Amino acid sequence: MKSWLPKTLSLQPRTLILSFIVIAVVMVLSALIELQQSRKEFLLLMEQQAHHTLESMLTASRNALLSNQHLKKNIQRRLLNNANFVRHLYEAGQLNNDILQRLAEENEVFRINVFNRDGEKIFSSHQPIHTGRPERISPKIILAPIFSGERDTLFIGLKQARFESGFRYALAIAARDRSAIVVNLDAETLLSFRKQVGFGSLMRGLGESPGIVYVALQDTSGILAASGNVTELEGLQQSPFLWRAWQDSTFASRIVRFNGEDVFEAVHPLYYQDHGFGMFRLGLTLEPLQAINARVYRRLVGITLVLTFIGFVLFSLVLVRQHLDVVQRQYQVVETYSGNIIENVSDAIVVFSDHAGIKIFNAAAERLFERHRDEIIGRPLTNLFDATNCDKILQAGVTMQPVECRIGQHRRYLLVSKGEFTDEDEQRNTVLVIRDMTELRRLEMQMQRHERLSAMGELASGVAHEIRNPLNTISTTVQQLDRDFEPGENADEYHQLMRLVYQEVRRINDTIGQFLRFARPEPLKPERFRLSDLLKHVHMQYQSLMEQAGVEFHIRLDGDAEVLWDRRKMQQVLMNLIQNAVDAMPNGGAIEIDAVPINDGEIELRIRDTGPGIPDAIRHKIFNLYFTTKARGTGVGLAVVQRIVYDHGGVISFETEEGRGTTFILRLPAEVDTA
């Protein structure tokens, strides 16, 4: 303390006053900056809230329009079915009023009428009760297209009742003699449904929500629907802001005056089936912002009072300054050390909280999730995992669990370790340590498949040797019997059966030959060649077949690596995978082959199709020998592919989604080990 205490005590009053003024200015400026920042953050929050609200309104509006469409189609289908049945009875001469009345009651149809070509009612499901009432419109006018032969089916739709009050929904079809069968529904239910899901109901519901000043749907002609407190709004063509948002079809926001107060207004056009329906305008109250301003102004008054106290403690601050610097330097050393550890570990580390989102996202996490930390910091965990996996990670009672998810274009198998701690702000934080187990899982599956194939090959080899000798004996005996023995009767049938037995023995022998070729494959015959030569040859070989099958065929080569492979066998691998992809797309599609050099002198081949994908129930079986889903398949193709890839020192795996296609991934060394 002797080294710096005299210096502190020697400070002049002028220096102290200057320091006091500087502190006062800093405190006032910080309050003003906080006011500006709070205003900015609040407006951003309001913009997000308004955007989400408008998106919900757009979705609800499109759903309402879609519901009306579906309801209309269902009603038309129902009316058309009833009309076709009545026409059948009419043309068969089996129709009368009693039948029509019973059909209307059983099918809950309001009325069924049959009019002749003069517009006169000849059959009806109800008795006339309109004597003396004026007719709104004559059937002869409405049904003229049917009577004239212009139309066979007429969707009349929503119309006022002919004599009574209310509305009907009607459809008419023509009989052979151009009479018209008209089926009516009472439209009160339809109109009630439209009111319940219409824009007016939506506006009224939102207009009553706290914080919402007004909601309106407006087009170039004026207001289509609005909450109860809206009587007049600025026209779209009169406002450059509104007109630009309408022309660009984008979300926009601003602050405007409404009924004498400032309102935060957000707008978004409503498009349905490529048609501009109108523009939603949402006004939000700015009272919370005004409350923030008032709070900061009160804080400025408080700062003025506090500054007096600060003058008294100024000397104490100077004294503790040096101690604080020492502690700060020590803290920075510790923080830097721990930060370097987190940044350089091989496992991905993600730290997040419910309040602040993701706080730490190290370099390994960037590589794993293929996202830069600037895109992730402050975001919720759902930016990395889907909702299902988020719930699985956060709600699980175990500290370590496997997670399968899709990152970018690839499916990953992760091992997630979870821990929790509480920081100095009493906020609960969650730490995730994530290890990518994809390659390890891929190798394990490859080894399991190879062990199964090896065991099956050994079994096939042993069984084949045990079966071939008896088969040869049977074959020789059958040929001798067919040649030397002649039965007294049914000789033709006898010789035919002998030849059939001989053919079946040959077929069994061929199958055994396949077993032996799989169990004892030919040794590799590596040769050096350019990968592009192999891919060009395959492309030329299959181009004509692809055009006939309606399949687009593309090959992308990143560089032109020289490889040391068994060219014939690798060509067989590509042919099998391409043929499987073509067979999986009988109605056409697309096949892509990507060849990319990767680390450590390896080549990755990706064969991707747009077929139906592989069902989950059989994914673990597709590499099994003699497993097939094709009517004429042998079940050998993928097993042979796996054998060849393994013999080259490579690994084969696949990614698939039902309805979105399958990708087979081959990772092979550029040069096969010839030792």
Phi and psi in degrees as a GROMACS rama.xvg file:
@    title "Ramachandran Plot"
@    xaxis  label "Phi"
@    yaxis  label "Psi"
@TYPE xy
-64.013  -25.2456  LYS-2
-74.6714  -20.6136  SER-3
-132.284  -12.8364  TRP-4
-62.4472  -45.3634  LEU-5
-58.4118  -37.3752  PRO-6
-62.5631  -38.0345  LYS-7
-67.4521  -44.8964  THR-8
-68.6397  -21.3715  LEU-9
-85.0638  2.5419  SER-10
-63.6396  134.526  LEU-11
-82.5205  153.27  GLN-12
-55.5924  -36.1528  PRO-13
-61.1179  -41.4028  ARG-14
-64.0688  -40.839  THR-15
-63.8845  -41.5272  LEU-16
-64.5525  -41.5205  ILE-17
-62.4856  -42.8921  LEU-18
-61.2323  -41.0634  SER-19
-61.5052  -42.8783  PHE-20
-65.1173  -41.9494  ILE-21
-60.5964  -44.4329  VAL-22
-62.3478  -41.4675  ILE-23
-62.0984  -44.0268  ALA-24
-63.5685  -42.2267  VAL-25
-61.2676  -43.3329  VAL-26
-65.2406  -42.138  MET-27
-65.7618  -44.3581  VAL-28
-62.4844  -38.4042  LEU-29
-63.0687  -37.887  SER-30
-65.0513  -41.9399  ALA-31
-67.0666  -39.8666  LEU-32
-63.838  -40.5315  ILE-33
-62.8349  -37.9669  GLU-34
-60.3137  -46.1252  LEU-35
-64.8605  -42.9597  GLN-36
-65.7262  -42.0475  GLN-37
-62.7424  -40.4419  SER-38
-62.8509  -43.0957  ARG-39
-63.6476  -45.9997  LYS-40
-65.3157  -38.7949  GLU-41
-65.3527  -43.8078  PHE-42
-64.729  -36.6433  LEU-43
-64.6202  -41.8295  LEU-44
-63.3289  -42.1047  LEU-45
-64.625  -37.9949  MET-46
-63.1136  -42.361  GLU-47
-65.0205  -43.5426  GLN-48
-61.9014  -44.8389  GLN-49
-64.4143  -39.3819  ALA-50
-62.2244  -46.6032  HIS-51
-63.0992  -41.5191  HIS-52
-62.8896  -44.094  THR-53
-65.6937  -38.4376  LEU-54
-61.3653  -41.1025  GLU-55
-64.147  -41.1721  SER-56
-64.0328  -41.1463  MET-57
-62.4789  -43.027  LEU-58
-64.3726  -45.7395  THR-59
-62.1851  -39.1666  ALA-60
-66.9026  -44.3296  SER-61
-64.2125  -38.2207  ARG-62
-63.7386  -38.2109  ASN-63
-64.2844  -44.7427  ALA-64
-63.2138  -40.1171  LEU-65
-66.7818  -39.3064  LEU-66
-61.8013  -42.3031  SER-67
-61.6141  -39.5364  ASN-68
-62.14  -49.2515  GLN-69
-62.9337  -41.1928  HIS-70
-61.8007  -42.0043  LEU-71
-63.283  -43.1834  LYS-72
-64.1619  -42.1655  LYS-73
-64.0088  -41.3906  ASN-74
-64.5471  -43.3517  ILE-75
-62.2689  -40.4697  GLN-76
-64.5761  -42.2354  ARG-77
-64.0834  -44.6356  ARG-78
-64.4154  -39.288  LEU-79
-65.1426  -39.8814  LEU-80
-61.8291  -45.993  ASN-81
-63.4382  -41.7683  ASN-82
-64.3404  -41.5014  ALA-83
-62.1041  -38.6568  ASN-84
-66.6308  -42.4843  PHE-85
-64.0893  -39.983  VAL-86
-61.3135  -40.0199  ARG-87
-60.6246  -45.4184  HIS-88
-64.6557  -39.5417  LEU-89
-64.5417  -47.6423  TYR-90
-69.961  -21.8342  GLU-91
-86.9073  -2.30996  ALA-92
73.2098  23.5949  GLY-93
-109.729  15.4928  GLN-94
-100.147  139.319  LEU-95
-149.418  175.177  ASN-96
-65.0583  -36.2015  ASN-97
-64.9901  -41.419  ASP-98
-63.1512  -43.9108  ILE-99
-61.3413  -40.5953  LEU-100
-64.4703  -41.4712  GLN-101
-67.1836  -40.3775  ARG-102
-62.4002  -40.443  LEU-103
-64.9983  -40.4744  ALA-104
-69.3936  -44.0641  GLU-105
-67.3733  -34.2511  GLU-106
-101.43  7.76984  ASN-107
56.4234  43.1571  GLU-108
-100.697  136.618  VAL-109
-65.3977  -51.5865  PHE-110
-152.611  149.673  ARG-111
-130.563  123.503  ILE-112
-127.351  149.859  ASN-113
-123.389  123.566  VAL-114
-114.295  140.826  PHE-115
-81.7876  -179.573  ASN-116
-66.2183  -15.6941  ARG-117
-90.1301  4.39303  ASP-118
81.4847  14.6199  GLY-119
-93.6904  137.467  GLU-120
-75.9876  122.502  LYS-121
-109.449  -24.3164  ILE-122
-140.852  149.02  PHE-123
-154.981  149.739  SER-124
-84.7087  -1.14828  SER-125
-142.201  157.928  HIS-126
-81.2196  142.036  GLN-127
-59.9054  129.44  PRO-128
-133.319  23.2791  ILE-129
-114.876  24.9223  HIS-130
-59.8727  126.329  THR-131
86.5052  -7.19164  GLY-132
-86.0541  144.762  ARG-133
-71.0589  143.843  PRO-134
-91.608  127.287  GLU-135
-68.9303  -46.6586  ARG-136
-151.913  140.662  ILE-137
-78.5816  139.251  SER-138
-57.4347  -29.0662  PRO-139
-62.9149  -30.7413  LYS-140
-79.1819  -47.2045  ILE-141
-63.3921  -41.6154  ILE-142
-93.8201  12.7665  LEU-143
-56.6388  -41.2033  ALA-144
-60.354  -29.6619  PRO-145
-78.5248  -44.4009  ILE-146
-63.2358  -34.5485  PHE-147
-82.1178  -8.47576  SER-148
86.0162  3.66469  GLY-149
-69.6099  -36.4823  GLU-150
-131.436  145.888  ARG-151
-98.7323  -26.1559  ASP-152
-131.282  130.447  THR-153
-127.177  111.708  LEU-154
-85.9528  96.5833  PHE-155
-71.0464  -37.8451  ILE-156
78.9607  -150.044  GLY-157
-79.0559  129.357  LEU-158
-152.131  159.052  LYS-159
-71.4768  148.718  GLN-160
-59.6043  150.3  ALA-161
-65.6019  -42.2702  ARG-162
-119.626  -39.3181  PHE-163
-87.1184  176.823  GLU-164
-81.4271  165.196  SER-165
97.5653  -178.339  GLY-166
-124.199  154.593  PHE-167
-127.551  155.576  ARG-168
-116.94  118.626  TYR-169
-129.266  155.881  ALA-170
-145.103  144.689  LEU-171
-134.393  144.356  ALA-172
-131.795  159.834  ILE-173
-96.6536  141.176  ALA-174
-89.8477  175.541  ALA-175
-61.4268  -34.8007  ARG-176
-87.5517  16.3636  ASP-177
66.5014  16.6786  ARG-178
-69.5696  161.026  SER-179
-116.83  124.758  ALA-180
-97.1893  117.204  ILE-181
-114.035  126.534  VAL-182
-116.775  128.434  VAL-183
-117.895  143.603  ASN-184
-117.55  146.48  LEU-185
-70.4543  122.297  ASP-186
-87.4491  5.88621  ALA-187
-61.6282  -41.6515  GLU-188
-63.6965  -42.5358  THR-189
-62.7953  -43.8886  LEU-190
-65.6984  -38.8455  LEU-191
-62.7721  -41.0931  SER-192
-63.1581  -41.9041  PHE-193
-63.5315  -36.8739  ARG-194
-66.4557  -38.4383  LYS-195
-68.2491  -37.2266  GLN-196
-104.668  5.75314  VAL-197
-77.7276  178.953  GLY-198
-69.3052  -35.1119  PHE-199
-60.1566  -44.3095  GLY-200
-62.9682  -41.0194  SER-201
-62.1981  -43.7636  LEU-202
-63.6786  -44.5484  MET-203
-62.1727  -42.0578  ARG-204
-63.9707  -43.9692  GLY-205
-72.1304  -34.6221  LEU-206
-62.7958  -23.763  GLY-207
-87.8108  -3.24734  GLU-208
-75.2496  143.038  SER-209
-65.9998  139.429  PRO-210
90.8872  -12.3111  GLY-211
-100.876  119.598  ILE-212
-82.1741  -44.4061  VAL-213
-156.959  157.11  TYR-214
-137.078  134.284  VAL-215
-147.875  149.365  ALA-216
-115.351  122.025  LEU-217
-135.275  142.274  GLN-218
-123.713  -169.628  ASP-219
-66.8113  -18.71  THR-220
-88.3833  -18.8484  SER-221
146.369  -162.471  GLY-222
-81.0661  124.972  ILE-223
-89.3178  -40.1457  LEU-224
-157.552  149.985  ALA-225
-161.334  162.424  ALA-226
-69.6706  165.371  SER-227
-62.664  -24.3326  GLY-228
-88.4702  6.3463  ASN-229
-105.027  121.379  VAL-230
-116.58  -26.1822  THR-231
-153.151  137.553  GLU-232
-136.801  156.053  LEU-233
-61.4513  135.026  GLU-234
-69.3758  153.479  GLY-235
-62.6271  -42.5892  LEU-236
-78.7604  -15.7636  GLN-237
-85.7186  -15.2474  GLN-238
-113.087  118.653  SER-239
-58.1801  -36.2564  PRO-240
-63.4965  -49.783  PHE-241
-67.3778  -40.1271  LEU-242
-66.9848  -37.5397  TRP-243
-65.582  -42.6943  ARG-244
-63.9359  -36.5983  ALA-245
-68.419  -43.154  TRP-246
-68.4528  -40.9605  GLN-247
-83.2808  -12.3219  ASP-248
54.2715  51.1048  SER-249
-131.377  162.997  THR-250
-73.8812  139.258  PHE-251
-148.75  158.287  ALA-252
-144.968  159.518  SER-253
-166.229  174.074  ARG-254
-112.369  125.898  ILE-255
-132.281  169.676  VAL-256
-94.8913  133.85  ARG-257
-142.319  119.355  PHE-258
52.2925  41.2063  ASN-259
82.5142  8.76638  GLY-260
-136.589  155.348  GLU-261
-75.5483  135.77  ASP-262
-133.307  139.314  VAL-263
-85.8621  114.528  PHE-264
-109.535  132.621  GLU-265
-121.805  141.52  ALA-266
-131.639  151.746  VAL-267
-157.494  126.67  HIS-268
-66.5184  149.168  PRO-269
-107.361  115.346  LEU-270
-112.914  136.393  TYR-271
-137.219  118.056  TYR-272
55.2471  49.6076  GLN-273
62.5083  21.8042  ASP-274
-122.199  127.759  HIS-275
-72.4346  110.703  GLY-276
-87.2053  -31.6158  PHE-277
162.308  -173.223  GLY-278
-126.047  128.433  MET-279
-81.7331  133.986  PHE-280
-123.45  125.362  ARG-281
-122.444  121.768  LEU-282
-106.991  125.534  GLY-283
-113.803  143.401  LEU-284
-70.5373  147.148  THR-285
-104.623  18.3357  LEU-286
-60.1403  -40.8415  GLU-287
-60.5891  -35.1826  PRO-288
-66.9013  -39.3231  LEU-289
-65.1327  -34.614  GLN-290
-66.7439  -36.6462  ALA-291
-63.6056  -43.1011  ILE-292
-60.6606  -44.1152  ASN-293
-63.732  -38.5447  ALA-294
-65.7783  -41.1375  ARG-295
-67.1297  -37.2063  VAL-296
-64.1179  -39.4333  TYR-297
-64.3775  -34.4074  ARG-298
-66.179  -37.0331  ARG-299
-61.03  -39.6907  LEU-300
-63.8861  -42.5837  VAL-301
-63.4291  -36.2273  GLY-302
-61.8686  -40.4414  ILE-303
-58.8582  -39.8492  THR-304
-71.7034  -36.0693  LEU-305
-71.2315  -29.0523  VAL-306
-58.5214  -33.0095  LEU-307
-62.0405  -43.6705  THR-308
-66.8243  -34.7569  PHE-309
-61.3784  -36.0131  ILE-310
-58.416  -35.4086  GLY-311
-74.4919  -30.7593  PHE-312
-96.2218  5.65556  VAL-313
-59.365  -42.122  LEU-314
-63.194  -37.6163  PHE-315
-65.2899  -36.3676  SER-316
-65.6628  -38.7829  LEU-317
-63.6944  -39.2665  VAL-318
-67.3772  -38.4648  LEU-319
-86.2173  -5.39509  VAL-320
-58.5573  -46.9797  ARG-321
-65.458  -42.4439  GLN-322
-60.859  -38.8412  HIS-323
-65.0409  -38.914  LEU-324
-61.4373  -42.2002  ASP-325
-61.884  -48.0572  VAL-326
-61.8111  -39.6779  VAL-327
-63.1515  -42.0967  GLN-328
-64.2163  -40.6569  ARG-329
-64.1375  -40.9735  GLN-330
-63.3076  -40.9981  TYR-331
-64.3284  -37.9524  GLN-332
-61.8482  -47.4673  VAL-333
-63.4677  -43.3333  VAL-334
-64.886  -41.2757  GLU-335
-63.8164  -41.9365  THR-336
-62.7775  -49.2881  TYR-337
-66.2064  -35.4306  SER-338
-64.6103  -39.6226  GLY-339
-64.7002  -38.9413  ASN-340
-61.9935  -48.6758  ILE-341
-62.015  -39.397  ILE-342
-72.0981  -27.9645  GLU-343
-107.487  1.32221  ASN-344
-71.0637  156.114  VAL-345
-79.6082  -21.7093  SER-346
-86.3821  147.045  ASP-347
-73.2659  133.615  ALA-348
-121.854  125.738  ILE-349
-128.061  124.446  VAL-350
-116.709  129.413  VAL-351
-148.346  163.576  PHE-352
-137.438  159.197  SER-353
-64.2912  -29.0978  ASP-354
-83.3207  -45.6258  HIS-355
-105.481  -2.66994  ALA-356
74.3037  -150.036  GLY-357
-77.8246  128.459  ILE-358
-105.993  -39.6048  LYS-359
-124.664  133.473  ILE-360
-146.758  96.0715  PHE-361
-79.3  178.53  ASN-362
-62.7706  -38.1482  ALA-363
-63.332  -35.9574  ALA-364
-65.8878  -38.6378  ALA-365
-60.5296  -43.4119  GLU-366
-67.4924  -39.9474  ARG-367
-67.1107  -49.6882  LEU-368
-91.3153  -2.56971  PHE-369
56.4774  39.3704  GLU-370
-134.412  139.973  ARG-371
-79.2217  146.763  HIS-372
-61.5801  -28.4471  ARG-373
-63.615  -25.798  ASP-374
-80.9177  -16.872  GLU-375
-109.474  -37.2527  ILE-376
-56.7411  130.171  ILE-377
87.8232  -7.36688  GLY-378
-91.744  156.583  ARG-379
-71.9558  167.128  PRO-380
-65.1233  -21.8532  LEU-381
-65.7406  -11.0268  THR-382
-74.4342  -15.4608  ASN-383
-105.965  -41.1175  LEU-384
-120.976  152.997  PHE-385
-71.4187  170.036  ASP-386
-60.0481  -37.0045  ALA-387
-64.6332  -47.3004  THR-388
-69.672  -32.7767  ASN-389
-60.31  -47.7688  CYS-390
-62.3984  -39.6151  ASP-391
-62.7866  -41.3745  LYS-392
-71.6374  -46.4604  ILE-393
-78.126  -31.8992  LEU-394
-95.1547  -10.9929  GLN-395
-68.8721  142.061  ALA-396
-81.6742  -16.6855  GLY-397
-83.8583  155.841  VAL-398
-89.9081  -13.9427  THR-399
-139.817  131.039  MET-400
-155.064  150.277  GLN-401
-81.0111  146.505  PRO-402
-136.193  129.158  VAL-403
-107.052  124.927  GLU-404
-150.403  170.723  CYS-405
-107.63  125.531  ARG-406
-119.712  114.453  ILE-407
64.5719  -125.171  GLY-408
-96.9332  3.27709  GLN-409
-121.91  147.212  HIS-410
-90.318  131.202  ARG-411
-118.405  148.281  ARG-412
-115.063  113.281  TYR-413
-114.524  149.737  LEU-414
-111.128  114.373  LEU-415
-109.755  123.451  VAL-416
-106.996  131.482  SER-417
-119.24  138.654  LYS-418
-143.118  162.135  GLY-419
-135.356  150.617  GLU-420
-152.378  161.889  PHE-421
-111.327  126.903  THR-422
-85.7834  -173.288  ASP-423
-67.2835  -18.7455  GLU-424
-92.1023  13.9505  ASP-425
61.2457  25.5017  GLU-426
-95.7213  133.051  GLN-427
-79.47  127.377  ARG-428
-115.816  147.34  ASN-429
-116.765  132.688  THR-430
-110.015  125.427  VAL-431
-113.613  123.728  LEU-432
-107.91  116.483  VAL-433
-117.421  126.486  ILE-434
-115.388  130.795  ARG-435
-81.0818  112.187  ASP-436
-102.719  13.8973  MET-437
-61.9901  -50.5042  THR-438
-65.2488  -39.6704  GLU-439
-63.2797  -42.4881  LEU-440
-64.9832  -38.8731  ARG-441
-63.1576  -41.9048  ARG-442
-67.4424  -40.2087  LEU-443
-61.233  -44.6483  GLU-444
-64.3472  -38.3015  MET-445
-62.4294  -43.708  GLN-446
-65.0648  -41.3244  MET-447
-62.0237  -44.027  GLN-448
-65.4271  -38.8883  ARG-449
-65.5561  -40.4216  HIS-450
-62.7319  -41.1274  GLU-451
-63.904  -42.9612  ARG-452
-66.3478  -39.2299  LEU-453
-63.634  -45.2708  SER-454
-61.9047  -40.9133  ALA-455
-68.0851  -37.075  MET-456
-65.1637  -42.8547  GLY-457
-63.0863  -42.6829  GLU-458
-61.9044  -43.8411  LEU-459
-61.434  -41.5426  ALA-460
-62.5762  -46.4184  SER-461
-64.2544  -45.8207  GLY-462
-65.7505  -38.1128  VAL-463
-61.9895  -43.1713  ALA-464
-65.4577  -35.3378  HIS-465
-72.5336  -27.4064  GLU-466
-90.2337  -30.4337  ILE-467
-64.0888  -41.5551  ARG-468
-61.437  -50.7235  ASN-469
-58.6075  -36.4441  PRO-470
-63.9556  -40.8332  LEU-471
-62.8549  -40.1898  ASN-472
-63.0284  -45.0912  THR-473
-62.2194  -43.4692  ILE-474
-61.7022  -45.0667  SER-475
-64.1962  -42.9257  THR-476
-63.8907  -44.0261  THR-477
-63.0651  -43.3577  VAL-478
-62.4759  -40.3969  GLN-479
-67.3782  -42.3037  GLN-480
-62.7956  -39.6816  LEU-481
-66.9068  -32.7264  ASP-482
-85.7074  -38.7702  ARG-483
-101.253  -20.0932  ASP-484
-108.435  135.993  PHE-485
-131.343  110.612  GLU-486
-70.7921  159.897  PRO-487
-68.5792  -31.8915  GLY-488
-141.803  162.218  GLU-489
55.8594  41.8075  ASN-490
-65.5964  -40.887  ALA-491
-61.9614  -42.6823  ASP-492
-65.0054  -37.7767  GLU-493
-62.1459  -50.1025  TYR-494
-65.4193  -33.9428  HIS-495
-64.7063  -41.7275  GLN-496
-66.3932  -38.3038  LEU-497
-62.3932  -42.8693  MET-498
-65.9202  -36.1211  ARG-499
-63.5983  -43.1633  LEU-500
-62.1088  -42.2845  VAL-501
-63.3817  -41.0802  TYR-502
-64.6044  -40.415  GLN-503
-67.4007  -36.866  GLU-504
-63.1247  -41.6529  VAL-505
-62.423  -39.4205  ARG-506
-64.3823  -42.2909  ARG-507
-62.916  -38.8351  ILE-508
-65.0272  -38.282  ASN-509
-64.605  -40.2654  ASP-510
-62.4068  -40.1093  THR-511
-63.8954  -36.3588  ILE-512
-61.834  -38.5744  GLY-513
-62.7779  -43.0697  GLN-514
-54.7025  -49.3328  PHE-515
-66.7027  -38.4336  LEU-516
-65.2478  -34.2628  ARG-517
-73.9431  -38.7675  PHE-518
-72.1263  -33.2008  ALA-519
-127.624  73.3771  ARG-520
-65.2666  157.659  PRO-521
-65.5982  145.189  GLU-522
-64.9772  151.652  PRO-523
-65.0271  148.04  LEU-524
-124.045  78.5246  LYS-525
-65.6755  147.303  PRO-526
-147.998  151.897  GLU-527
-86.1629  135.021  ARG-528
-161.381  163.738  PHE-529
-80.5198  135.63  ARG-530
-60.5762  -33.5624  LEU-531
-63.3304  -33.761  SER-532
-63.1378  -43.7839  ASP-533
-63.2128  -45.7208  LEU-534
-68.3961  -37.0977  LEU-535
-64.9925  -39.3275  LYS-536
-62.7691  -44.4241  HIS-537
-64.1015  -40.0644  VAL-538
-62.239  -45.6597  HIS-539
-64.7363  -36.4438  MET-540
-65.6808  -35.443  GLN-541
-105.602  -3.40428  TYR-542
-59.4973  -46.0449  GLN-543
-64.6906  -42.6493  SER-544
-61.9234  -40.4539  LEU-545
-63.8377  -41.7623  MET-546
-63.3261  -40.8462  GLU-547
-66.0792  -35.0207  GLN-548
-85.9119  -2.28463  ALA-549
70.2925  33.5527  GLY-550
-112.088  129.17  VAL-551
-78.9914  133.791  GLU-552
-125.929  117.676  PHE-553
-129.474  142.486  HIS-554
-126.344  128.173  ILE-555
-120.161  126.938  ARG-556
-121.436  118.15  LEU-557
-92.6739  95.1623  ASP-558
83.4058  169.955  GLY-559
-127.34  82.7897  ASP-560
-75.4409  150.295  ALA-561
-95.3173  130.115  GLU-562
-122.414  156.325  VAL-563
-117.475  88.6425  LEU-564
-130.864  166.882  TRP-565
-79.3603  100.959  ASP-566
-59.5137  -43.4106  ARG-567
-62.7596  -43.2481  ARG-568
-72.0987  -37.4839  LYS-569
-67.1188  -32.83  MET-570
-64.7508  -37.8325  GLN-571
-63.1311  -39.1493  GLN-572
-59.2298  -51.3955  VAL-573
-63.6639  -39.6754  LEU-574
-63.2956  -43.5276  MET-575
-62.0644  -46.394  ASN-576
-66.6858  -39.9079  LEU-577
-66.8042  -42.382  ILE-578
-63.7567  -40.7895  GLN-579
-60.312  -41.3917  ASN-580
-64.9276  -41.757  ALA-581
-63.5938  -43.0087  VAL-582
-63.4346  -28.8174  ASP-583
-79.4385  -7.91189  ALA-584
-126.65  69.5305  MET-585
-64.2792  -22.4021  PRO-586
-100.915  17.4485  ASN-587
90.2577  170.168  GLY-588
165.467  -140.612  GLY-589
-147.222  143.621  ALA-590
-127.602  131.881  ILE-591
-126.496  137.071  GLU-592
-118.447  119.938  ILE-593
-111.571  131.044  ASP-594
-119.968  118.269  ALA-595
-133.14  123.9  VAL-596
-68.7959  137.235  PRO-597
-124.133  -171.985  ILE-598
-63.4191  158.077  ASN-599
61.5217  35.5412  ASP-600
65.5285  36.2923  GLY-601
-110.826  156.543  GLU-602
-118.646  133.709  ILE-603
-111.98  123.265  GLU-604
-109.025  128.102  LEU-605
-120.366  118.075  ARG-606
-108.251  108.256  ILE-607
-114.649  135.161  ARG-608
-126.205  167.606  ASP-609
-110.182  32.3067  THR-610
-76.9884  -164.607  GLY-611
-77.1652  -5.18761  PRO-612
82.2197  171.674  GLY-613
-101.432  124.195  ILE-614
-57.5673  146.578  PRO-615
-61.0665  -32.0064  ASP-616
-68.153  -21.5297  ALA-617
-117.033  5.79305  ILE-618
-61.9505  -34.6367  ARG-619
-78.6427  -4.57339  HIS-620
-106.415  -10.7815  LYS-621
-65.944  -23.095  ILE-622
-91.6064  -0.829891  PHE-623
-70.3684  141.219  ASN-624
-65.4303  133.29  LEU-625
69.064  14.8553  TYR-626
-92.6119  126.244  PHE-627
-149.911  152.858  THR-628
-110.877  3.06754  THR-629
-91.0544  146.33  LYS-630
-63.4832  -34.1216  ALA-631
-114.906  16.246  ARG-632
-78.7824  156.509  GLY-633
-100.532  -18.5995  THR-634
77.2992  16.0079  GLY-635
-102.357  -24.9563  VAL-636
-55.2174  -57.3301  GLY-637
-68.4433  -31.9448  LEU-638
-63.9456  -40.6021  ALA-639
-66.8354  -41.4059  VAL-640
-57.5553  -46.4422  VAL-641
-62.9462  -40.8106  GLN-642
-61.9554  -44.3717  ARG-643
-66.7078  -43.8499  ILE-644
-61.4108  -42.8183  VAL-645
-65.5605  -40.246  TYR-646
-62.9848  -26.4289  ASP-647
-84.6898  3.37744  HIS-648
78.9563  21.3755  GLY-649
-107.235  -179.243  GLY-650
-130.367  137.423  VAL-651
-120.138  136.424  ILE-652
-145.423  177.238  SER-653
-147.904  154.423  PHE-654
-125.441  134.938  GLU-655
-148.592  148.536  THR-656
-137.79  129.552  GLU-657
-61.3066  128.181  GLU-658
87.6383  -6.58934  GLY-659
-126.285  -0.696758  ARG-660
106.989  179.072  GLY-661
-135.764  143.826  THR-662
-126.665  121.503  THR-663
-95.4914  131.695  PHE-664
-116.645  120.048  ILE-665
-113.785  122.827  LEU-666
-116.317  115.921  ARG-667
-131.814  148.691  LEU-668
-67.3729  144.716  PRO-669
-62.7546  -26.1318  ALA-670
-129.991  120.358  GLU-671
-71.4299  146.091  VAL-672
-73.2928  116.351  ASP-673
-97.8862  4.65406  THR-674
